[in-house]
Every structure is written in structure tokens, then in C-alpha cells.
Amino acid sequence: MCRHLAYLGSPVALHDLTFGAAHSLADQARDPTMQEWGDTNPDGWGIGWYVEGHEAPSLHLTTTPMWDDLAFAEPACDLRAHSFIAAARLASPGSIIATSGNAPFREGRWLFSLNGIVHGFHEEVGHMLREQLSDARRARLQGDADTEVLFALVLDRIDAGASPTSALRTLTADVRALTSAHMNFLLADGDRVFATRSGRSLFLRCDTGVTIVSEPLDDDSGWHPVPDESVIAGHLGPDGPVITVEDLL
């Protein structure tokens, strides 16, 4: 359920990876090849991208299926960014279909997406996770999506001094202590990108930049599967992408 993508590198047109590639994110939304639950991802999509000189990333969210969103696809040819996260949504059972549930979620410099599900979230589990939030972030919740609550929990951990990778690790462990879950996370701040693979497909390419995506965007041999139960951190060094892959737990 859901397909998502993160990019960090030299500026590219947003259209290139989201709509223009041979197996672009829009193609994956309509015709996924590695999705374990659901045949399509029709419940809208979103993209957040970093614009030079702006503190917060720009955001486009819609409940229109990604493959039908020509109102964004066409101008996206002229929009360029060095970093972005995009996600096509298949809503979890019981969730409302509204942009308040669409990834990527944004706060300050941060963008966040989840491909997966937290079982029992619309029952007691969601209540228990919300109770772990700081009062300020709990008050700012807008929708009913598990992704929004998980993002808030990650940011609470980072605010408390945890590194992004540590925050993703402890969140994964804390959720699993409550329920079963599949949690592929994407997290970015414009200069760095982080990801976890836990129970869903995820691929990495890091020749000229860092691209992390649910399914390869083409048949090129440069795509590598991310090991299951791992966490990735990536940034751009003077000689190119710098990637670390570590055990998730």
C-alpha cells in the first residue's frame, strides 16, 4: 500500500522522476509491480520540494489519483529542485480520503512519508500513540492518518536530542511494542535524506545523487534493493553521495 520516493542531488525537474521516468511514481501509483496489498494507489498523492532561499519546502497535496493530476504534471516540467519527497496514497482501512491524510507531511524543514500500516491504529493503538506526543504536537494534529502521528513522534524525539536515524529506530521499536506494523519511512530536511525498510519493497540508487523509491524507476542496473530491517542515511559530500546503511533495530 502506497508508493513513495525521495530524491537528493543536483536540481532536476520534478516531472522527470514523478511522471517522466519509464516506471515513474505515477506509473507505480496506477500499476505497481511489487505492492503486496492493493492493486492501485488511487487515494490522492503529494509532493514536497525544497526551493532555494526558502526555509520551508513547498507542498502540493490532492485527492486526485496521481496519474490523473495533469494540473500538476504539466507545470512540474518547469519546477526544479535538489531535494523532494513524493508519495501516492492507498488509504489504510478506516481512514478518510482527504488531503489531511496525504504524505508527505511537513513541519519546518522536515518532510515525512510512510509506506505501510500500523495495525489497530483506528482503535486503541492510535490512542496510545497520540498519548506519547508532546502537548503542542498533539494539539496540531489535523487528520486521522497514522503517518501524521508517526511524523510527530519522530520530531518529538529529534527535539529531545535524538539523531534522525535514532528517532526512526526508537519509533519503530515503540510501535512494534504495541502492535504489528510495516513501516517504510522517508524523512528529509533538504540537506539529508533518511529511510527505513521494514516489510515493504525499497530500492536505492546513488550514482549521481540519492534516489530512494518503492520500485525501480527503470530497468537500469544501478538500482539496488535496500536490505529489509535497515535504516539509511544519505547526504551529498564533495565527491558525491555519502550513504550509510545500518540495522534498523
N, C-alpha and C positions, 0 to 999 in steps of 0.2 A: 504494500500500500504506500502510495506516494513515490515520487521520483524527485531527486534533488541534485544540485550541482553547486560547487564552489570554484571560483577562479581567482588566482593572484598571479600577476605577471605584467608584461608590457601591455599598454592600453589596447583593447580590442573592441570592435563593435559588439554591443550586446546581442545583436541578431545572430552573430556568427555561431555561437555555441548553443543558444537557446532555440533558434529557429532554422539556422542555415546549415548546420552540420548534417552529415548523412544519416545519423541516428540521433538527432538533436533532442534536447529535453522535451520539445513539443511532440516529437515523434514517440518518445518514451511515454509521454502522458497518454497518448492515444493508443499506442501499440507496444507496450512493454514486453521485453523478451525474458526478463529474469525476475519478474514480480511474482511473489508467492501467493498473494491474496488479492483478488480483484483483477478484472481484465482491462480496465482503463482507469484513468485518474481524471474524472470529469468535473470535480467539485471546485473548480477555480484554480488559480495559481498566483504566485507573487515573485517579485524580484526586487532586491535591494542592491544599489550600486553606489560606489564612492566617487564623488566629484571633487576634483582638485579645488582646494580653497574652502571647502565646506566641512564643517565639523561632523555633522550627522549625515549618514548616507541617504540618498533619495530612495523612494519606495513606490512601487506600483503593485496594487492588490486588486483582484477582481474575482467574482464568482463565475465568470465566463470560462468555459474549458480552454486550456492553453492553446490548443490547435485552432480555435476559432477566434482568438483575440487579435484580429488583424489591426485593430485600432492601436495596439502597441507594437505589433510585429513590424509594421512598415516604418514608423519613425525610429525603431530600435536600430535600423541600419546606420543612422546618423548619431546614435548615442554611444560614446566610447567610455570605457572605464578600465582601470588597472586591477580592480577587485570587485567581485559581486557574489551574491548567493541568490539562486533561483530555486523554486520548488513548485511542483504540480501536485495538487491535492486529491487524495481519495479519503474522504472524511471517515473517521472512526465511527463505528456503530453508535448511534445515540447522539452524535454531535450535530449541531445546527450548521446549515450551509450559509455562511456569511463571511465577509472579509475579515471579521474579528477573529476567525479561526485559521486564517491563511498564514503560512510561513512565506518569507522569513519575517520573524518578529524583530523589532528594532527598539533599542534603548541607547541613547547617546551614540557612541561609535560602534556599538555592537550589533551584529546580525546573527540570527539563530534559526536553525531548521531541524526538524525531526522527521526521519523516515522510520516509522514503526508504530507501536501501540503499547500503551500501559493498560493491562487488563484490570477491569474493575474501576477505571478512573471515574466513570459517571456514577459510581456507587461510593462505598466508604473510602476507597483508596484515594480518590481525588480530594476528599475532605481532609484526610490525614496529610497529604502533601501540601495543601494550602495552609494547614496549621503550622507547617515548618517555616513558612515565609516570614520575612520581616513585615511589620505592620504596614510600612509605607508601600512595599511592593504588592502586598495582598490587596490594599485599597485601590491600586491602579489596574488590577485585572479587568479586562473588558469583555472577554468571551468565555466560552466553555471548553476550549481546546486544551488537551494535555500539554501540547507544545508550549503554550504561553506560560503555564505554571512551571514547567521544567526549566524554561529560559530564566524565569525569575529566580528560581532556586540556584541556578548556575551563577547569576550575577550577585546574589547574596553571598555566595562562597568567595567569589573574586573580591568583593568589597571587604570581606573579612581577612583578606591576605593570601588566599589560595591562588596558585597559578591556574591558568585556564585548563591545562591538562589535568591537574589535580582536582579542579572543580568538576570536570566531566567524569573523572574516576569516582569520586565520592558520591556524586549524584547517581551514577549507575548502580553503585553498591547499595545506596539507601533505598532506591526504588525496588531493587530486587529483594530487599529485606521485607518489603510489604507485599509484593505480588510478582507474577511472571510478566516479562516485558521484552520487546525487541526495540532496541534504541540505537539507531544510527544518527548521530548528531553532527551538524555542521555549525561552526562558530567562527566569526571573523570580526576583525576590528579595523580593516583597511590596510594594515601592515603585516598582519599574520593571519593564518587560517589553521583551524583545528578541526579534527573529525574523529569520530569513533565508528567502528564497525562492530555491531553486536546483533547478529541474527538476520541481517539483510545484506544484499549484494552491494559492493562498493569497489570502485576502481580508481587508480591514481595514475596520472601522467605528469612527469616533472622534467621534461627536456628543456623547454624554453620558458616555462612558467609552472605553476602548480594548478592542476585541474583535478578535482575530486568529484566523482559523479556516480550515480547508482548503476549505470550501464555505460560501457564504452560508447563514445560519440561516433566512432567509425571502426573500420577493420584494421587500422594501423597496429603494428606490433608493439608500439610504445606504451600501450595500456597494461597495467599490472594490477591483479586483484589485491586489495588490502586484506591482510590476514584477519580472520574473524577474531573477535575479542581483543582488539588492539585499538590504540589511540595514536593519532598522527598530529604532528605539529609542523607547520611549514612557514618559511619566510624567504625573502629574496636577499641573498648575500652578494658580495661584489663579483663573485664568479658564477652566479646563477642560483637556482633554487636550493635551499637547505631544508632537508626533510629528516625528521626523526620518527621512528615507528617503535612503539613500546607496548608491552602488555597492558590491557585495559585494567585488569584487576590483579 
